[in-house]
Amino acid sequence: MAIDLSLIGLLVIAVAWLIQLVYVFKKSREIKKSFVLVYAIGVLLLVIQGYNNGDTNGLTLNLLSLVLAVLVLLSLAIKKRLGTTAVKKKKT
């Protein structure tokens, strides 16, 4: 029996959304790295499944989604490394 990577990938993506939802219930409005990482893993599984099935459209769209998720993850890591040194302007 073949493993259905698309089903596993979608389940992993659903878990990622549950992770983010927990943070939202805790009143956090930030995108969490754990959400993006788990989401990216789920999308990677969808990319692999699309490649294995020869699904060019699904592969392309999921690959785009994966690239965007990785870019978000990198920007979160850079933001954390630099710290929140941005100064907010006061309204006068």
Buried (B, 14 or more C-beta within 10 A) or exposed (E): EEEEBBEBBBEBBEBBEEBBEEBEEEEEEEBBEEBBBBBBBBBBBBBBBBBEEEBEEBBEBBBEBBEEBBEBBEEBEEEEEEEEEEEEEEEE
